[in-house]
Amino acid sequence: MKLFKTLSFLVLLPLSLWGDVIPDYSFIQRRSRKVPNANLSFEKIILEERQGKFHVRVEFFFVGDFNNISQIAFPETEWYKLNNLNFHINGYTLIPSRKSSGSGFFQLNNGRYTAYYYSKIKNIKAKRNRLVVTYNFQPSIYDTKGTGHEFLYAEYILKTGASWKGNIGVAQAEIRLDRYNCKDLLFLSDSYRGKCSNVKLWQMKLVNFEPDRDIRFLLPNKGESSLHRH
């Protein structure tokens, strides 16, 4: 049984797999309770599946003051490692560091994380800023024991977007598929929902909202025996 690193008094809820950027990684460590003065006005989430592997690109557009934000962070859980993760802010690339929780978990809001990627930012005086996060991952297998079926389990965490000031203005998400079709997507009951725009594309749009759930879905496993199992 793994030991939790209890960093706040919040109740632990189900796992999250990856998520919206966090304005200051000290939110995870609970050393600071500052609320950022920047609003997340728009974000575009693209999850592109290529031969069973996912490539992720998320664009965030902020309006407001970045002066009280010293670091940004992105979480990782025990399901799989996020590979080649980078931050790109206003055209400049930041190579983040990775902080592991060791044998336990970091706790943030309603999630638990085995690691997070973080980078310091400073001297950002603009009132409108664009942040891009890119990475890729090889999904784990979700084994529905006793049924004879295996699935790939994937998720994008939106709840951490509530760390920014106010509501999120607009969030658009796309799942672009290669070896799968849109009808293969099986969304979990607590997931945000969208629709199939064509045979290879799923889309979703949310307006003026405070995120209280995530995008969570399964795809049938097509024999990727090298995938990590849970």
Secondary structure, DSSP 8 states (H G I E B T S, - for coil): -------SS----S---SB--BS-THHHHTS-----EEEEEEEEEEEEEETTEEEEEEEEEEEEE-TT--EEEEEE-TT---EEEEEEETTEEE--EEEE-TTS-EEETTEEESEEEEEE------SEEEEEEEEEE---EEEETTTTEEEEEEEEB-GGGGGSBS-EEEEEEEEE-SSS-GGG-EE-TTB---EEEETTEEEEEEEEE---SBEEEEEE--S-TTS-B-
